[in-house]
Amino acid sequence: MRGKFIVFEGGDGSGKDTFIARLKEKYSSRNDFVFTRDPGGTELGEAIRSLVLSHAAQSINIRTEMLAFHTARAELVASVISPALTAGKNVISNRFQLSAFAYQIYGRQHPELLSFLKVLSEFVTQDCVPDLTIFLDIPPRNALVRTQQRSEEPSRFDEESIAFHDRVYEGYKKHLNDSGKSVLIDADQPMDTVWQNVEKAVQSIL
Protein backbone atom coordinates (compact mmCIF):
# COMPACT_ATOMS: atom_id res chain seq x y z
CA MET A 1 0.00 0.00 0.00
CA ARG A 2 1.12 3.51 -0.77
CA GLY A 3 2.13 5.54 2.28
CA LYS A 4 0.53 8.79 3.41
CA PHE A 5 1.98 12.19 2.61
CA ILE A 6 1.46 14.79 5.36
CA VAL A 7 2.63 18.37 4.98
CA PHE A 8 2.94 21.06 7.64
CA GLU A 9 2.44 24.60 6.40
CA GLY A 10 2.43 28.00 8.07
CA GLY A 11 4.34 31.23 8.24
CA ASP A 12 7.68 31.72 9.92
CA GLY A 13 7.32 31.15 13.66
CA SER A 14 4.11 29.14 13.45
CA GLY A 15 5.62 26.09 15.17
CA LYS A 16 6.25 23.66 12.31
CA ASP A 17 9.73 22.65 13.49
CA THR A 18 8.53 22.14 17.05
CA PHE A 19 5.62 19.83 16.28
CA ILE A 20 7.40 17.87 13.58
CA ALA A 21 10.19 17.23 16.11
CA ARG A 22 7.58 15.91 18.55
CA LEU A 23 6.12 13.62 15.88
CA LYS A 24 9.60 12.38 15.01
CA GLU A 25 10.14 11.48 18.65
CA LYS A 26 6.71 9.86 18.93
CA TYR A 27 7.30 7.61 15.92
CA SER A 28 11.02 7.02 16.51
CA SER A 29 10.49 3.31 17.13
CA ARG A 30 8.84 2.81 13.74
CA ASN A 31 10.62 2.43 10.42
CA ASP A 32 7.70 3.46 8.24
CA PHE A 33 8.07 7.22 8.71
CA VAL A 34 10.25 9.60 6.73
CA PHE A 35 10.72 13.19 7.88
CA THR A 36 11.96 15.86 5.51
CA ARG A 37 11.80 19.55 4.74
CA ASP A 38 11.26 21.76 1.72
CA PRO A 39 13.54 23.21 0.55
CA GLY A 40 16.05 20.62 1.63
CA GLY A 41 15.94 16.89 2.30
CA THR A 42 18.63 16.06 -0.26
CA GLU A 43 22.23 17.13 -0.71
CA LEU A 44 21.26 19.38 -3.60
CA GLY A 45 18.18 20.67 -1.80
CA GLU A 46 20.12 21.60 1.32
CA ALA A 47 22.70 23.48 -0.75
CA ILE A 48 19.93 25.42 -2.48
CA ARG A 49 18.26 26.06 0.88
CA SER A 50 21.42 27.57 2.32
CA LEU A 51 21.70 29.88 -0.66
CA VAL A 52 18.11 31.06 -1.09
CA LEU A 53 17.57 31.68 2.63
CA SER A 54 20.84 33.58 3.03
CA HIS A 55 21.27 37.33 2.87
CA ALA A 56 23.48 36.80 -0.18
CA ALA A 57 20.25 36.22 -2.12
CA GLN A 58 18.66 39.45 -0.91
CA SER A 59 18.32 40.93 -4.40
CA ILE A 60 17.46 37.68 -6.19
CA ASN A 61 15.05 38.00 -9.11
CA ILE A 62 11.57 36.55 -8.42
CA ARG A 63 11.85 34.11 -11.33
CA THR A 64 15.24 32.93 -10.13
CA GLU A 65 13.90 32.51 -6.60
CA MET A 66 10.87 30.56 -7.81
CA LEU A 67 12.92 28.24 -10.02
CA ALA A 68 15.52 27.69 -7.29
CA PHE A 69 12.86 26.55 -4.82
CA HIS A 70 11.31 24.28 -7.45
CA THR A 71 14.66 22.77 -8.39
CA ALA A 72 15.10 21.73 -4.77
CA ARG A 73 11.49 20.50 -4.64
CA ALA A 74 11.83 18.45 -7.83
CA GLU A 75 14.88 16.68 -6.40
CA LEU A 76 13.10 16.09 -3.10
CA VAL A 77 10.09 14.54 -4.83
CA ALA A 78 12.18 12.33 -7.11
CA SER A 79 14.76 11.21 -4.54
CA VAL A 80 12.87 11.09 -1.25
CA ILE A 81 9.11 11.60 -1.24
CA SER A 82 7.98 9.50 -4.21
CA PRO A 83 10.21 6.46 -3.45
CA ALA A 84 9.18 6.49 0.23
CA LEU A 85 5.46 6.65 -0.56
CA THR A 86 5.78 3.88 -3.13
CA ALA A 87 7.55 1.75 -0.51
CA GLY A 88 4.57 2.19 1.82
CA LYS A 89 6.23 4.69 4.14
CA ASN A 90 4.53 7.77 5.55
CA VAL A 91 6.23 11.06 4.68
CA ILE A 92 5.96 14.14 6.88
CA SER A 93 7.35 17.30 5.33
CA ASN A 94 8.00 20.74 6.72
CA ARG A 95 6.49 22.82 3.87
CA PHE A 96 5.73 21.85 0.29
CA GLN A 97 4.11 23.43 -2.74
CA LEU A 98 1.60 25.62 -0.90
CA SER A 99 4.49 27.73 0.41
CA ALA A 100 5.39 28.67 -3.17
CA PHE A 101 1.97 30.22 -3.72
CA ALA A 102 2.04 32.01 -0.37
CA TYR A 103 5.57 33.41 -0.59
CA GLN A 104 6.37 33.92 -4.26
CA ILE A 105 2.93 34.94 -5.53
CA TYR A 106 1.45 36.76 -2.54
CA GLY A 107 4.46 37.75 -0.46
CA ARG A 108 6.40 38.95 -3.48
CA GLN A 109 3.25 40.43 -5.09
CA HIS A 110 3.47 38.69 -8.45
CA PRO A 111 -0.09 37.57 -9.32
CA GLU A 112 0.87 37.52 -12.99
CA LEU A 113 3.00 34.43 -12.29
CA LEU A 114 0.16 32.41 -10.75
CA SER A 115 -0.81 30.51 -13.91
CA PHE A 116 2.84 29.67 -14.61
CA LEU A 117 3.33 28.50 -11.03
CA LYS A 118 0.37 26.13 -11.30
CA VAL A 119 1.89 24.51 -14.41
CA LEU A 120 5.35 24.38 -12.81
CA SER A 121 3.87 22.86 -9.66
CA GLU A 122 2.21 20.02 -11.57
CA PHE A 123 5.43 19.34 -13.46
CA VAL A 124 7.55 19.22 -10.29
CA THR A 125 5.26 17.45 -7.82
CA GLN A 126 3.91 14.88 -10.31
CA ASP A 127 1.55 12.59 -8.34
CA CYS A 128 2.90 13.62 -4.92
CA VAL A 129 -0.16 15.49 -3.74
CA PRO A 130 -0.43 15.72 0.07
CA ASP A 131 -2.98 13.40 1.65
CA LEU A 132 -3.21 15.97 4.42
CA THR A 133 -2.00 19.54 4.77
CA ILE A 134 -1.85 20.84 8.34
CA PHE A 135 -1.86 24.63 8.44
CA LEU A 136 -0.64 26.09 11.73
CA ASP A 137 -2.67 29.27 11.93
CA ILE A 138 -1.23 32.18 13.90
CA PRO A 139 -1.35 35.93 13.18
CA PRO A 140 1.95 36.99 11.59
CA ARG A 141 2.72 39.59 14.26
CA ASN A 142 2.51 36.95 16.98
CA ALA A 143 4.53 34.44 14.96
CA LEU A 144 7.32 36.92 14.30
CA VAL A 145 7.76 37.45 18.04
CA ARG A 146 8.69 33.76 18.21
CA THR A 147 11.24 34.06 15.41
CA GLN A 148 12.99 36.82 17.32
CA GLN A 149 13.45 34.44 20.24
CA ARG A 150 15.30 31.82 18.20
CA SER A 151 18.98 31.24 18.86
CA GLU A 152 19.93 30.81 15.19
CA GLU A 153 20.59 33.69 12.84
CA PRO A 154 17.39 34.91 11.14
CA SER A 155 16.97 34.17 7.44
CA ARG A 156 16.21 36.91 4.95
CA PHE A 157 12.56 35.81 5.05
CA ASP A 158 12.43 36.30 8.82
CA GLU A 159 13.52 39.88 8.27
CA GLU A 160 10.88 40.75 5.69
CA SER A 161 8.34 43.43 6.60
CA ILE A 162 5.14 42.68 8.48
CA ALA A 163 3.27 43.63 5.31
CA PHE A 164 5.10 40.84 3.47
CA HIS A 165 4.16 38.29 6.13
CA ASP A 166 0.55 39.50 6.12
CA ARG A 167 0.41 38.85 2.37
CA VAL A 168 1.95 35.39 2.84
CA TYR A 169 -0.72 34.63 5.44
CA GLU A 170 -3.41 35.75 3.00
CA GLY A 171 -1.97 33.48 0.31
CA TYR A 172 -1.99 30.47 2.61
CA LYS A 173 -5.61 31.05 3.55
CA LYS A 174 -6.70 31.52 -0.05
CA HIS A 175 -5.07 28.36 -1.44
CA LEU A 176 -5.19 26.01 1.55
CA ASN A 177 -7.96 23.89 0.05
CA ASP A 178 -6.55 23.77 -3.48
CA SER A 179 -4.86 20.37 -3.17
CA GLY A 180 -6.32 17.55 -1.17
CA LYS A 181 -7.55 17.40 2.40
CA SER A 182 -6.48 20.15 4.79
CA VAL A 183 -6.97 21.06 8.42
CA LEU A 184 -6.45 24.45 10.04
CA ILE A 185 -5.13 24.39 13.59
CA ASP A 186 -5.12 27.46 15.81
CA ALA A 187 -1.43 27.67 16.71
CA ASP A 188 -1.84 30.77 18.85
CA GLN A 189 -2.73 28.63 21.87
CA PRO A 190 -0.76 26.89 24.64
CA MET A 191 1.78 24.45 23.21
CA ASP A 192 0.15 21.35 24.69
CA THR A 193 -3.25 22.28 23.27
CA VAL A 194 -1.82 22.74 19.78
CA TRP A 195 0.09 19.46 20.11
CA GLN A 196 -3.09 17.56 20.98
CA ASN A 197 -4.76 18.93 17.86
CA VAL A 198 -1.74 18.08 15.73
CA GLU A 199 -1.72 14.50 17.01
CA LYS A 200 -5.43 14.16 16.30
CA ALA A 201 -5.02 15.49 12.76
CA VAL A 202 -2.13 13.15 11.95
CA GLN A 203 -3.94 10.12 13.38
CA SER A 204 -7.00 10.93 11.26
CA ILE A 205 -5.09 10.20 8.06
CA LEU A 206 -2.90 7.25 9.08
Secondary structure, DSSP 8 states (H G I E B T S, - for coil): ----EEEEE-STTSSHHHHHHHHHHHTTT-SSEEEEESS-SSHHHHHHHHHHTSGGGTT--HHHHHHHHHHHHHHHIIIIIHHHHHTT-EEEEE--HHHHIIIIIIITT-GGGHHHHHHHHHHHHTT---SEEEEEE--HHHHHHHHTT-SS---TTTTS-HHHHHHHHHHHHHHTTSSS-EEEEE-SS-HHHHHHHHHHHHHHH-
